[in-house]
Structure formats: structure tokens, C-alpha cells
Amino acid sequence: MSKDRLFIVVPCYNEQQVLSTTDERLRNLLRIMVDENFVAPDSRILYVNDGSTDNTWSIIERLTTEHECVCGLKLAANVGHQCALLAGLEQAAKVADITVSIDADLQDDINVIPEMVAKWRNGADIVYGVRRRRDTDSWFKRNTALTFYRLMQHLGVRSVYNHADFRLMSRRAVEQLCRFRERNLFLRGMVPLVGYKSDTVTYDRSARMAGESKYPLGKMLNFAADGITSFSIKPVRLVLWLGVIFTFVALVILAYVLIAYFTGRTVSGWASLMLSIWFVGGFVLIGLGIVGEYIGKIYIEVKDRPRYNVEQAIIK
């Protein structure tokens, strides 16, 4: 009989519409894995309630009383998907040999979890779930995601293409991840920095069962900005080089004005002047915005506030 204890960590925010179905599917999978001696009988499913405003926590509490394999973690406030996921991983790593993180909508294919465990047994501390295709996404989301991954790669950020937060991690990998103390979390960029041996499994992603996506356009853009500014200073360097370029352009224009003055040619109209002012002014504001983004993150980091606060834990 396997002694490897598995925890499946599921962050939840207003998931009352899908949670019962999700729990049934995960419990069936866990039961099969236990029956086949693939994981230890005391393996668990850990739901992390991220300050939900609906009945999500009530459902989790009921599930923990009805099923021995279900645990719950209630955060005192909504701290965001990444912090909630890390809270679950930290809690699970105290008692589990391996953890698998997955979103509550189960768009990721849970049937590849045994394959993840098998690759862990073959020596991989981290196993990434990677989507084969993005057929379930809209044209806009598919192409913006592709652009984002390419941009991250160009900026020197180590990330796995078409991977979100569906992954397996060994205990020591989670423990190393928890040593990263930043508040601006971008786990899909942080996990590769752990450095342990990794592998991948591929799967087809399903459509969401019910409810709405917890990552609308606004949150997606904020998440992308966090990912870029948390791992690369190239945008700031880009501002520096733009400043150099515009200074060079200004010197060229100055030379032209002096030549025009000494040769007696009139310099016409204010239109070109106004255009230059607006053009340069726009880039100055963009540069200030980029620098301000980094300063804002420094401000958040130096306060060193807790990333989350656990209000209640039901761990078996």
C-alpha cells in the first residue's frame, strides 16, 4: 500500500454553483487512486475559501463533515487567487508528501493527476499541467494569452507556455516556494525559480461547468502587469532608452533649427511643435506610469504585511 500522501488544493471564490459537482469528481478520483494503492488512504482534498460572499464556505463545512477526505481552510478576507493558492499549499505541505493545485471549475483535466504522480515517482519535483490547445477560449483571450507568454519570454521570465496553476509539487518544492517572501505573487513565474527537476503532462481543457470566470478582462490585465513587473526590470530600461532616443531626436531638431536660423529660412507653424509636445509628453507619462508601477510594488513589499490570515482550518 502506498504511503505517499496527496493533497489536492482547490482555491475557491464564490464557487457555490460548481462546488458540489467538483467535490464529487475529485472524491471519485481520489478513491480510485487509493483503491489502486497509488496514493495513501489518508490523502485529502483541501478547499481554500478566499473570502467568498456566497455560500461557498457553508458548502465546504458540510462536505468536511460528510466526507473524511475533505478538508477546508477559511481565509479571513479575499486576498486573491494567488495568495489563496499559496495559503493552501503552505498548509498542505505540513502533512502531505505531494500537492496538486487545481481551480474549482475543473476545466483542467483531473484524469492526468495519476500521470503527474507517476512522473513525481520518476524523480520530478514539479509536474506542470500544460494545455494542448486553447479551443475553449475566445479569439481575443487565445491571442492575448499567446502575446503575453511571448512577451514574458522576451523579458527573460522563466515560464511554461500554456500552463496556468494546475501542477504537482513535492513537499520540498513547496517548502522552497514558501521561502519566496514577495507580496506581489505570480506563481507560474515563481515556481520555475525553485529550480528542482520538472516535467509536464498535456491535456485538453474543458469548458466551465457553471458560474462566471473569476478572471475577467480587468483582472487578466492586472495579473499580466503583476507578472511582468514582478520578474523583469526591462520595462524600466526601455523607458531609459526611450529617453536617450528622444534626447537624440531633440538634438537633431536643435541642429535643424540653428541651421534654419543662420541660413535665413523661416521655421513654419506651430502644428509640428504641438505634435512633438504631445508625442513626447505621451511617452513621458507612459514612462512615469511604468516607473510608478515599480515604486508602488516597492511600497507594498517594504510594509511586509501578511499575505493572508487564516480564520478557520479543518484539517484531518
N, C-alpha and C positions, 0 to 999 in steps of 0.2 A: 504494500500500500504506500502511495506517495506521501511524503512528509512535507512537500512544498506547499506552503500556504499562500493562496492567491487572494488578493483583494481587488475587486473591480470598483473603481472610484468614479462616481457619477455626479458631477455638479448640476444642481437644479435651480432654476429661477422661473417661477410661475409655470410649472410643468404639470399642473393637475390634470390636464386633458390627456396626457400620454403616460403618466407615471405608472398607472396600474398595468397597462399593456407592457411597458418597458420592464417592469419588475417581473412579470410572468415569463417573458422571454429570457431574461437574464438568469432567473432561478432555474428554468428548464436547462439552459446551457450548463450552469454550474453543477446541477445534479448529474447530468451526463458525464461531465468531466470527473466528478467524484466517483461515480459508478465504474468508470473505466480506469480508476486509480491514476488519473492524470494529474490531479491536484489533491491536497489534503482534505479530509472531511470537514475540517473547521475553516475552510475558505469562506469568504464573505463578500457581500455586495455592500458598499458604503455610499449612501446618498448624502450629498452635501447641500443643505438648503441655504442658498445665498440671499437671505433676506427677502424671500418671496412674499408677495402681498395677497396671494390666493391661498388655497387650502393645501399647498404642497407639503408643508411640514406636518399637518394633520394626517395626511396620507402616509407619509414616511413613518410617523409614530405608530400608526395602525399596522403597517407592514412589519415593523420590528417586533411587535407583539405576536403577530400571526406566524412569522417565519423565523426560524433560528438563524438562518444565513443572512438576514438583512440587518444592517446597522445604519445609524443615522448621525449626522453631525449638523447642528444648527448654528449658523453664524449670527451674531447679534445684529448685523446690518448688511445691506447689499454692498459688497466690496468689488464686484465684477467677476467675470468668468475665470480669469487667470488666477486671481488671488484665492477664489473659492476652490479651484482645482488644486492649487498648491497646498491649501489647508487640508484637503482630503489626502493628498499624497503624504504629507508630513505625519498625519495621524496613522495612516495605513502602514507606513514604513516602520513604526514602532513594534508591530506584531506580525507583519507579512514578509514573506520571502520575495515575492514579486507583486507588482501592482500593474493593473491595466486601467488607463483612463479613457473614458468614452462619454460623449454627450448624451443627454437624456432622451433625445428624439430618436436615437438608434438609427440614424441614417447611415452610420458606419456599420459594416458587416460584422456582427458578433461571432459569426461562424469561423472567422480566421483567428480567434483568440487561442484555440488549441495549437494552431500553427505557430503563433507567437511564443507560446510556452515551449514548444519543441525547439525553436531557434534559441531560446534562452538556455535550454539544457545543452545546446551545442556550443555554448560559450559566449553568446551575445548578451551584454548587459542591458542594451536598449534595442527594442524592435519597433520600428516605425510602421504604422499603417498608412499605405500610400494608395491613393485612388488611381485606377487605370484610366478613367475618363471623367469628364465633367458634364455628362449628358443631362443630368438633372438640374444643372444651373442655367440661368438665363444667359443670353448672349452677352449682356453687359457684365454680369458677375464673372462669367468664364474668362472674358478678355481682360477685365481689370485684375483678376487674380493672376493671370499669366504675366501681365505687366508688372505687378507687384513682386512676384518671385524673381523675375529677370532683374528688376531694379535692385532688390536685396542682394542678389548675386554680384551685380556690378559694384555695389557699395562694399563688397567684401564680407557680407554677413553669411555665416555658415547656416544654411537651412536646407531642408529636404523638400524638393518640389512635389506639390500636390499632397503634402502632409499637413494635417491640422493638429489636433491634440489627441488623436487616437494612437496610443503607443503603450508598449510594455516597458517597465523599468525594474531592474533588480533593486534589492534593498540598498546596496552600496551606491548605486547610481542616484537613487532618490536622496540619500543622505548627502551626497556631494552636491546635488542640485540645491538642497536646502541651505548650503553654505553661501550661496549667492544671495546677498542681502539687499539688492536694489528693490525699490518700491514700484518702479515702472516695469512691470513684468511683461515679457514676451517669451513665453515658454518654448515655443517652437524654434526660437533662436538661441535660447539659453541651454536647452538640453544637449545640442551638439557640442557645446563647450565643455561638457562634463568629460568628454574625451575617451570614454570606455568603448570597447568594441561594440559595434552596432550592426543591425541587419534590417531588412524590410520585408513586409508581406504586402501583396497587392490585392485589391478588392474593388467591387463595383458599389458605388454609393446609391442608396435608395432615396426616394422622395420622403419628405417629412410626413409622419403619420397624422398629426393634427397640430393645432395651435399655430403660432407665428414664429418666424425666425427671431432669435434673440440677438441677431447681428444685422439690423437694418443698415441702410447706406451710411447714415451718420456715424454709427458705431464702427462700421467697417473702416471708414476713413480715419477715425481716431485710432483704431487698432493698428492700421498701417503706419500712421505717423509715429506711434509709440515704438513699433518695430524698427523703423528707420533710425529714429533719433536715439534709441537705447543702445544701438550697436555700431553706429558709424558717425564719424565727425566729418565725413566727406561733404555733406551739405554746407557746413561752415567754411570749409576750404573752397568750395565752389563760390561762395559769397566773396571770399578774399580775391579769387582770380577774376571774378566779375568786376571787382573794384579796380584791379590792375588794368583790365581791358578798357574800362570806361575812362580811367585816367589817361591811358594812351590815346584814346579817341579824343579826349578833351585837348590834349597837347597838339594833335593833328589839326583840330579845329582852330586852336590858338594860332598855329603857324599859318593857316589859311587866312585868318582874319588879319594878321600882321602883313602878310603879302598883299592882300587886297587893299589895306590901308596905304601902304607905301607906293603901290602902283596906281593909286587914284581910282580904283574901281569901287563902286558903291556896293555895299552889302545890303541886299534887299530883304524886306518883310520880316515881320515878327512870327509868321506861321512856323518856319523852320525852328526858330528859337523856342516857341511854345511846345512844339512837338518833342524837341530834345529834353526840355524840362520835364514834361510828363513821362517820357520814356525812362529817363534816368531816375526820376522820382519814384516811379513804379518799382524799379529794381531795388532802389534803396529801401523802400518799405518791405519788399519781399525779404531782403537781406536782414532787416531788423526783426521781421517775424521769425525767420529761421533761428537767428541768434537768441531771440526771446524764448523760443521753444526750449532750447537747451538750458537757458538760465532758469526757466520755470521748473524743469526737471531737477536741476541742482537744488533749487529751493525746496522741492518735495523731499529729495533724498536727505538733505542735511538735517531736516527735522526728525528723521529716524522714528517716525511713528509706527506702531504695529500695523502689519498688513491686514490683519483680521482679528476678530475677537470671538472666541467660541462661547456661545451661550449655553449650549447643552450638547452632550455627547452620549450616544447609546452604542457602545462598542462591546461586542461579545467575544 
